[in-house]
Structure formats: C-alpha cells, structure tokens
Amino acid sequence: MSGHSSVTPYMPRVFSSRSGVLWGLAGVTAFSFTVPFTRVAVETMSPLFIGSGRAVIAAVLAAAALALTRQSRPSPRQWVRLAIVASGVVVGFPLLTSFALVSSSANHGAVVIGVLPAATAALAVLRGGEHPSRSFWVFAALGAVAAITFASMQGGGLGHASWSDLALVAAVLAAAIGYAEGGLLARELGAWQTVSWALVLAAPLTTALTAVSIVVEPPTGGAAEWLSFGYLAVVSMFLGFFAWYRGLAIGPMAHVSQVQLAQPVLSIVWAAAILREHITVPTLLGGAAVILFAGLAVRVRAGSPARPRAAA
C-alpha cells in the first residue's frame, strides 16, 4: 500500500485525541466570541454586509497565504468537497447567524447553537461511514428537541417560533456539514489550507453579496462595531479554523466535537461582559439541557470506537 493511501496515514492519527482536543479547544475559544461580536456589529451594519464582507476579507488573507507558501491546487474531487465546506461555514453559517442576531439576543443564539456538538458528531459519523449506537441517536435527538423547545418557549410557545430561531437551527446544520466535511478534507489538504481554499472558492459569491450590501445599505459604525467586524473577519472566519480543523483532522471528530460544549457557555459569559445582557434562569436551564444531551451524545459516540472498513 502506498504512503499516499487514504487508509495508512488516517488510522494512526484518529486516536491521537488529546492533541486533537487541545487544538479543538483553541478553535472553540476563538469561535466563542462570534455571537456577541456579531450582535455588536448588527447594531449599525446590515447582516448581509457582516455575513459576506467578513468572508471577503478572510479570502484575501487566505489567497495571500496560499500564494506565499505555493500550495498545490486541490484535485477536481477535492474542489467539489471544498464547495460543501464553503457552503456550510463560509456562506451558510455567517449569513444565517448575522440575520438571526438582528432580532435575537446573543444569549438566546448561543443556547440554540449549543446543539452544534451533537450535530457535528452525527454528520461526522455518517460521513465517515461509522456505526453509532442507538443511544447516540437518542441523545442527539433529545439535544435537538431541547434546543428547539427552548427557542420556541422564548419566542412565545411551540407554535410561535420566530424566523430567527429557524435561521439559527439552519445555521447549526450548515456548520455541522461544513465541519464534518472540512475535518475529513483537512487530513488530505491540511487544516489551514482547507479553510483557505474554501474561502477562495466562495470569494466570487461573497464579493458580489458584499457589493450589493454596500450599495443597498452602506456600512456605518463606531470603533466597537468595526473592531467587532474585524474580529469576525480575521479570527472567526480565518484564524479560528486553523486550530479547529487541525483538531478535527487529528480526531476522532466525534470526540473532538465535545469541546464545542464549552462554546455556548463562553458565548453567554462574553455576552454578559460585553453586551451587559442579563443571564436569566430560562437561559441557564435551556443551556444546561442542550449541553447535557449534546454531551451525552458525543460521549456515547466517543466511547464506541469506529469499526474499521473492510478492504476493497
């Protein structure tokens, strides 16, 4: 078997979980500021500009990094997979969360997004051809129900879930798809190379959307809004993925995704510190329920090693 086989380099690295968790934690810490800083930026800037403009800036940084290090171009098949990554984490998640946080508080958004660890783990095991236990699916489903129920109750009842809640749930699905595919692709292209190529691939679309947003509603704001936007572009959209995809590439992804459980907690803390948002009892209970079920789901999965695929 050649040294470039997808099996030979993959198996030993999957079980280096300690290093993967540490890299993942670094990425999650960077991402935990995304929700509160997006909430700051949407006070004066349009969500379309925030969601697409930050990707344009990150794409410029990515293109420079790829050119300076003379990276080889991905294969045609890898371009297709990069399109999946780009649609999830470059376009889908930033735009959906930006629009949702126009009317949703940072605390509320952080709790709904708290189901992302279980969603990422579910997509990872499906994409990787693993065979999770029935308990995994039960806890993952309970986590999703807890997040949706919380959002609905905050919006006035199960029949009154707002459009922002639907946008947040869609953002979770988009991110989970992008994380799972990106984690696998990072094992072939490298962590920072994966997010960089995805940003470059999406650049024509994000540039066009940014231009439209500037024409329709020119961005304005003070130092706080522009600094928040700068963080979203440089860290949330670019540097944070260096660590996050590195952690997912080391894997196993279902195990590394556990560190995402810290993200909603950190986001709520930052929202209280930066935005002076009051942490209510329903927010605490909703966050605890989402984190509990998501944690049980990924722990059940992490405790069940993947079955090796039979050789073709």
C-alpha positions in Angstrom: 0.0 0.0 0.0 1.4 3.4 -0.9 2.3 6.1 1.6 -0.4 8.3 0.0 -3.2 5.8 0.7 -6.2 7.3 2.5 -6.1 4.4 5.0 -2.4 4.3 6.0 -2.0 7.9 7.3 -5.6 8.2 8.6 -5.8 5.4 11.2 -2.9 6.3 13.5 -3.9 9.9 13.7 -7.5 9.2 14.6 -6.7 8.1 18.1 -4.3 11.0 19.0 -7.3 12.5 20.8 -5.5 14.6 23.4 -3.7 16.8 20.9 -6.9 17.0 18.8 -8.9 18.1 21.8 -6.4 20.8 22.7 -6.4 22.2 19.1 -10.2 22.0 19.1 -10.4 23.9 22.3 -8.3 26.7 20.9 -10.6 26.9 17.9 -13.8 26.9 20.1 -12.3 29.7 22.3 -11.8 31.8 19.2 -15.4 31.0 17.9 -17.0 31.7 21.3 -16.7 35.5 20.6 -18.5 35.2 17.3 -22.1 35.5 18.6 -21.6 38.5 20.9 -19.4 40.4 18.4 -21.9 39.7 15.6 -24.6 41.2 17.9 -22.5 44.3 18.4 -21.9 44.7 14.6 -25.5 44.3 13.6 -26.4 47.3 15.6 -25.2 49.6 12.8 -24.3 47.3 9.9 -26.5 45.2 7.7 -26.4 41.4 8.3 -25.7 40.8 4.6 -22.6 43.0 4.8 -21.4 41.3 8.0 -22.0 37.8 6.8 -20.4 38.2 3.3 -17.9 41.0 4.0 -16.1 39.1 6.7 -15.7 36.2 4.2 -14.2 38.6 1.6 -11.5 39.9 4.0 -10.7 36.4 5.1 -10.5 35.3 1.4 -7.9 38.0 0.7 -5.8 36.7 3.7 -6.3 33.1 2.5 -5.2 33.8 -1.1 -2.1 35.6 0.2 -1.2 32.7 2.4 -1.7 30.1 -0.3 0.3 32.1 -2.8 3.2 32.9 -0.4 3.5 29.2 0.5 3.0 28.0 -3.1 0.3 25.4 -2.2 -0.6 22.8 -4.8 -4.1 23.2 -6.2 -6.8 20.7 -5.0 -7.9 17.9 -7.3 -11.3 18.2 -9.1 -12.9 15.9 -6.5 -11.4 17.9 -3.6 -12.9 21.1 -5.2 -16.3 19.5 -5.0 -15.8 18.7 -1.3 -14.4 22.3 -0.7 -17.7 23.6 -2.2 -19.6 21.7 0.5 -17.3 23.2 3.2 -17.7 26.7 1.7 -21.5 26.5 1.5 -21.6 25.5 5.2 -19.0 27.6 7.0 -18.2 30.4 4.6 -21.6 31.3 3.3 -24.4 29.5 5.3 -23.4 29.9 8.9 -22.2 33.5 8.8 -25.2 34.8 6.8 -27.8 32.9 8.8 -26.4 33.9 12.2 -26.0 37.5 11.1 -29.6 37.8 10.1 -30.9 35.9 13.1 -29.0 38.1 15.6 -30.6 41.2 14.3 -33.7 40.3 16.5 -32.3 37.6 18.7 -30.1 38.2 21.8 -26.6 36.8 22.0 -27.6 34.6 25.0 -30.5 33.1 23.1 -28.5 32.5 20.0 -25.7 30.8 22.0 -28.1 28.4 23.6 -29.7 27.3 20.3 -26.3 26.9 18.7 -25.4 24.7 21.7 -26.8 21.7 19.8 -24.0 22.0 17.3 -21.7 19.5 19.0 -24.2 16.7 18.6 -25.0 17.8 15.0 -21.3 17.8 14.2 -20.8 14.4 15.7 -23.8 13.0 13.8 -22.6 14.3 10.5 -19.1 13.1 11.3 -20.1 9.5 11.9 -22.4 9.5 8.9 -19.8 11.0 6.6 -17.1 8.7 8.0 -19.2 5.5 7.5 -19.2 4.7 11.2 -21.9 2.8 13.0 -23.0 4.7 16.1 -25.1 3.1 18.8 -28.8 3.7 19.3 -28.0 5.7 22.5 -26.0 8.2 20.4 -29.0 8.9 18.2 -31.4 9.1 21.2 -29.2 11.7 23.0 -28.5 13.7 19.8 -32.3 13.9 19.1 -33.0 14.9 22.7 -30.4 17.7 22.4 -32.0 19.0 19.2 -35.5 18.8 20.8 -34.2 20.7 23.8 -32.7 23.5 21.7 -35.8 23.9 19.5 -38.2 23.8 22.6 -36.1 26.4 24.3 -36.1 28.7 21.3 -39.9 28.2 20.8 -40.7 28.9 24.5 -38.5 32.1 24.4 -40.5 33.1 21.3 -43.9 32.7 22.9 -44.7 29.0 22.7 -44.2 26.0 20.4 -46.4 27.5 17.8 -44.6 30.8 17.8 -41.0 30.1 17.0 -39.6 33.1 15.3 -37.9 33.2 11.9 -34.6 34.0 13.8 -34.9 30.7 15.6 -35.4 28.8 12.3 -32.3 30.7 10.9 -30.2 29.6 13.9 -31.2 26.0 13.5 -30.4 26.1 9.8 -27.1 27.7 10.7 -26.3 24.8 13.0 -27.0 22.3 10.2 -24.8 24.3 7.8 -21.9 24.5 10.2 -22.1 20.8 11.1 -21.9 19.8 7.4 -19.0 22.2 6.9 -17.2 21.0 10.0 -17.6 17.3 9.2 -16.5 17.6 5.6 -13.8 20.1 6.4 -12.4 17.8 9.1 -12.0 14.9 6.7 -10.6 17.1 4.0 -8.1 18.7 6.3 -6.4 15.2 6.6 -5.6 15.5 2.9 -5.0 19.2 2.3 -4.0 20.4 5.8 -6.1 22.4 8.3 -5.4 26.0 7.2 -5.2 25.0 3.6 -8.7 23.6 3.7 -10.4 26.7 5.1 -8.2 28.9 2.8 -9.2 27.1 -0.4 -12.9 27.1 0.7 -12.7 30.9 1.2 -11.1 31.5 -2.2 -13.7 29.2 -3.8 -16.6 31.2 -2.3 -14.9 34.6 -3.0 -16.8 35.4 -6.2 -20.2 34.9 -4.5 -19.3 36.6 -1.2 -17.7 39.6 -3.1 -20.9 40.0 -5.1 -23.1 39.9 -2.0 -20.8 42.4 -0.2 -21.1 44.8 -3.2 -24.9 44.5 -3.1 -25.0 45.1 0.6 -22.8 48.3 0.3 -25.0 49.7 -2.4 -28.2 49.0 -0.6 -27.1 50.0 2.9 -23.6 51.5 3.2 -22.0 50.2 6.4 -21.5 52.6 9.2 -20.5 52.3 12.8 -18.1 53.4 15.5 -14.9 51.8 16.8 -16.8 49.0 18.6 -18.7 47.9 15.5 -15.7 48.0 13.2 -13.5 46.2 15.7 -16.2 43.5 16.1 -16.4 43.1 12.3 -12.6 42.9 12.1 -12.6 40.1 14.7 -15.3 38.2 12.8 -13.3 38.5 9.5 -9.8 37.7 10.8 -10.4 35.3 13.7 -13.9 33.8 13.4 -13.7 33.4 9.6 -10.0 32.6 9.2 -7.6 32.0 12.1 -10.0 30.1 14.3 -10.4 27.5 11.6 -6.6 26.8 11.6 -6.9 25.3 15.1 -10.4 23.9 14.7 -9.8 21.9 11.5 -6.4 20.8 12.9 -8.2 19.3 15.9 -10.9 17.6 13.7 -8.2 16.3 11.4 -6.4 14.7 14.3 -9.7 13.4 15.6 -11.6 11.4 16.2 -14.1 14.0 15.1 -17.0 12.8 17.4 -14.6 13.0 20.3 -13.1 16.4 19.5 -16.5 17.9 18.9 -17.1 17.5 22.7 -15.1 20.7 23.3 -17.8 22.6 21.4 -19.9 22.2 24.6 -17.8 25.0 26.1 -18.8 27.4 23.3 -22.3 28.3 24.3 -21.2 28.7 27.9 -18.3 31.0 26.9 -20.6 32.9 24.5 -23.1 33.6 27.3 -20.3 34.8 29.6 -18.9 37.1 26.9 -22.4 38.4 26.1 -22.9 39.3 29.7 -19.5 41.0 29.9 -19.5 42.8 26.6 -23.2 43.5 26.0 -24.4 43.6 29.6 -27.1 41.0 28.7 -28.8 39.6 31.8 -28.4 35.9 32.2 -32.0 34.7 33.0 -33.0 31.4 34.7 -34.6 30.1 31.5 -31.4 30.8 29.6 -29.4 28.9 32.2 -31.9 26.0 32.2 -32.1 25.9 28.4 -28.3 26.0 28.1 -27.9 23.2 30.7 -30.4 21.0 28.9 -28.8 21.4 25.5 -25.3 20.9 26.8 -26.4 17.8 28.8 -27.9 16.0 25.9 -25.3 17.0 23.4 -22.6 15.9 25.9 -24.2 12.5 26.4 -24.5 12.1 22.7 -20.9 12.8 21.9 -19.6 10.9 24.9 -21.5 7.8 23.9 -20.1 8.0 20.4 -16.6 8.7 21.6 -16.7 5.6 23.8 -17.5 3.4 20.9 -14.5 3.1 18.5 -15.3 3.2 14.8 -15.4 -0.2 13.1 -12.7 -0.4 10.5 -13.9 -0.7 7.0 -13.3 -3.9 5.1 -10.6 -3.6 2.5 -12.0 -3.4 -1.0 
